[in-house]
């Protein structure tokens, strides 16, 4: 799939857990994030076209809240460089304005340059 993104990918200097908010199931760890979407690193592939409500944990005491909530759709999935894992790209469909501001803070504070 030809990836076209508005924001450059920002790799994070930490991993944080990502859950399906509706089921409570752990989807994987956050690999990167922009205000438009995120990549989740998981042990099981997540099919494309899946829409779910994500809960993204945040580092303790670093922000005014402990998690982000976003409705997102999986738009691609491919094997990670580590064979046991898969990378899935999610596009945010609905996200709170306050959470977008927190993502911008995450990018400034934790992105690997």
N, C-alpha and C positions, 0 to 999 in steps of 0.2 A: 504494500500500500504506500502510495506517495504521501508523505507527511507534509502538511502545510500548516504551520503554526504562526500565530500573530506575535507570541511572546517566545523569547529564547528559553530553552530548558534551563532550569536552575537546579543543579545537584546539591543536595543538602549534606551538611556536615554531621548529621545525626539521623538515626532511623526512629520512626515512631509508628505505632500500630494504627491500622485502618480497619474499621469494622463496618459490617452491614448493620445500619441502625435499626432496621426492621426486625432482623432475626437475632442480632447480637453476635453473629458469627464473625470470627476474625478472618478478614480477607487477605491481609499481609502487612507489609511495611511500606511506608511512604518512601519512594525513591527520589522523586523530584516534584516540584510544584511551581505553578504560575497562577496568576489570577484567573486564567481560563480553564485550568485543569490540573491533573496530577497523574503521576505514574505510580502504580502499586506493584511491588515485588512480592510474588506469592508462590507457594509450593504447588498449587493447582492452577491450571490455566482458567482464565475467566473469559467466557465467550464474548465476542463482539456483539454490540446491540443490546446489551443488558443495561437496564436503567435501575439504579438503586440509590438509596439514601445512605450516604457515607457519614461515618463519624471518624474524624481524624484527631487522634490524641495529640496534645501539645506538651512540650517540656514543662515540667513542674515549675511553678512560680515565675516563669518567663513572661507570661502574658496575663491579661485580665481574666481569662477563662481557661479551662483545661482541655477544651476540644473545639474543633470546627465541625459544623454540619453542612452538608451540601447534597443536593440531588444531582446525580451525575450519570453519564452513559458511557459504557466501555466502547471505545472506537477502534482499538487495535489490541492485539495480544501476540507476543512472540517469545521464544525461549530466551532466557537470560544467558550471560556468558558462563554462569555456573549451571550445569545441566539439570540440577534438581529444581530450578526455579523458573518462573515465567514473569515477564513484565507486561503489564496492562496499562494502556493509556485511557484515562477517563477525561471526558469533557464535562465541565460544570454546567448544569442546566439551570439550577437555582442555587444561589448562595447569598447570604446576608451581607449587606454593605459593611458592617462591622468586621465580618470574617474576611472580606477582601482586604481591609486595612491590616488585619493580623497577618495575612499571607504576605503582604508587602513588607511588613516588619520581619517576618521569617526570612524572606529573600535577602533583605539588607543584613540581618544579623548572622544567618547560618549558611548562606550559599558558599560553595567552594569556588574560589576564583581560579 
